Amino acid sequence: MQSLKKLLTRSSDPHRLPFYQRWWIFANAITDGLAQHLFDAVNRFRHHGLHESAALSYYAILSVFPLLLLIIIVIGTVLGPAAARNQINE
């Protein structure tokens, strides 16, 4: 609690803060917190990025292939074998 009070009293006088902290507060205020979100995203990717990207690619491969097969089956059923033969002959 005491460190929070110290931070609040330091931030109340912007000329006492170092340049990078003033810039960070200004950028965060102007962009409505976008700078903090970008910082958090980069930080999270640095800690968990490879594991989560591997999981996402694994899920995408296992879910896209059956979905593609299902779409081909549905289109083949709706259009019928005559349309497929026409496409092959042309």
Kinemage of the C-alpha trace (Angstrom):
@kinemage 1
@onewidth
@group {chain A} dominant
@subgroup {mainchain}
@vectorlist {calphas} color= white
{ca met a 1} P 0.000 0.000 0.000
{ca gln a 2} L 2.823 2.362 0.835
{ca ser a 3} L 4.554 1.798 -2.524
{ca leu a 4} L 1.270 2.665 -4.275
{ca lys a 5} L 1.097 5.942 -2.374
{ca lys a 6} L 4.698 6.700 -3.301
{ca leu a 7} L 3.978 6.014 -6.978
{ca leu a 8} L 0.887 8.214 -6.914
{ca thr a 9} L 2.762 11.089 -5.309
{ca arg a 10} L 5.587 10.739 -7.828
{ca ser a 11} L 3.203 10.637 -10.763
{ca ser a 12} L 1.310 13.710 -9.545
{ca asp a 13} L 4.336 15.850 -10.410
{ca pro a 14} L 5.181 14.956 -14.036
{ca his a 15} L 8.475 16.860 -14.012
{ca arg a 16} L 9.918 14.590 -11.343
{ca leu a 17} L 9.442 11.465 -13.480
{ca pro a 18} L 12.118 10.281 -15.927
{ca phe a 19} L 11.440 10.906 -19.604
{ca tyr a 20} L 10.533 7.302 -20.462
{ca gln a 21} L 7.903 7.166 -17.702
{ca arg a 22} L 6.390 10.488 -18.795
{ca trp a 23} L 6.356 9.260 -22.388
{ca trp a 24} L 4.702 5.964 -21.330
{ca ile a 25} L 1.984 7.763 -19.364
{ca phe a 26} L 1.384 10.183 -22.253
{ca ala a 27} L 1.277 7.420 -24.903
{ca asn a 28} L -1.076 5.335 -22.795
{ca ala a 29} L -3.402 8.299 -22.222
{ca ile a 30} L -3.458 9.323 -25.898
{ca thr a 31} L -4.088 5.810 -27.240
{ca asp a 32} L -6.559 4.819 -24.509
{ca gly a 33} L -4.293 2.070 -23.180
{ca leu a 34} L -3.142 0.660 -26.537
{ca ala a 35} L 0.522 0.973 -25.610
{ca gln a 36} L -0.056 -1.110 -22.476
{ca his a 37} L -2.019 -3.728 -24.432
{ca leu a 38} L 0.761 -4.026 -27.007
{ca phe a 39} L 3.363 -4.324 -24.266
{ca asp a 40} L 1.309 -7.030 -22.539
{ca ala a 41} L 0.802 -8.912 -25.820
{ca val a 42} L 4.528 -8.946 -26.590
{ca asn a 43} L 5.310 -9.980 -23.031
{ca arg a 44} L 2.745 -12.815 -23.108
{ca phe a 45} L 4.045 -14.024 -26.486
{ca arg a 46} L 7.578 -14.033 -25.126
{ca his a 47} L 6.516 -16.281 -22.237
{ca his a 48} L 3.845 -18.518 -23.832
{ca gly a 49} L 3.988 -17.814 -27.571
{ca leu a 50} L 5.643 -20.925 -28.965
{ca his a 51} L 3.492 -23.306 -26.961
{ca glu a 52} L 0.260 -21.530 -27.889
{ca ser a 53} L 1.182 -21.155 -31.564
{ca ala a 54} L 1.964 -24.877 -31.766
{ca ala a 55} L -1.393 -25.674 -30.203
{ca leu a 56} L -3.177 -23.335 -32.610
{ca ser a 57} L -1.514 -24.825 -35.698
{ca tyr a 58} L -2.231 -28.360 -34.490
{ca tyr a 59} L -5.885 -27.467 -33.942
{ca ala a 60} L -6.108 -25.716 -37.323
{ca ile a 61} L -4.696 -28.669 -39.238
{ca leu a 62} L -6.930 -31.162 -37.467
{ca ser a 63} L -10.049 -29.042 -37.885
{ca val a 64} L -9.575 -27.666 -41.430
{ca phe a 65} L -9.081 -31.007 -43.163
{ca pro a 66} L -12.337 -32.630 -41.935
{ca leu a 67} L -14.186 -29.376 -42.624
{ca leu a 68} L -12.856 -29.340 -46.199
{ca leu a 69} L -13.957 -32.946 -46.693
{ca leu a 70} L -17.408 -32.131 -45.348
{ca ile a 71} L -17.745 -29.148 -47.707
{ca ile a 72} L -16.713 -31.278 -50.695
{ca ile a 73} L -19.235 -33.969 -49.762
{ca val a 74} L -22.066 -31.455 -49.313
{ca ile a 75} L -21.324 -29.661 -52.597
{ca gly a 76} L -21.031 -32.993 -54.410
{ca thr a 77} L -24.374 -34.106 -53.006
{ca val a 78} L -26.133 -30.825 -53.815
{ca leu a 79} L -24.787 -30.433 -57.349
{ca gly a 80} L -24.908 -34.122 -58.206
{ca pro a 81} L -22.544 -36.317 -60.191
{ca ala a 82} L -23.422 -34.681 -63.523
{ca ala a 83} L -21.882 -31.356 -62.496
{ca ala a 84} L -18.742 -33.129 -61.330
{ca arg a 85} L -18.462 -34.965 -64.656
{ca asn a 86} L -18.912 -31.665 -66.523
{ca gln a 87} L -16.098 -30.066 -64.530
{ca ile a 88} L -13.771 -33.013 -65.214
{ca asn a 89} L -14.541 -33.114 -68.961
{ca glu a 90} L -13.983 -29.375 -69.455
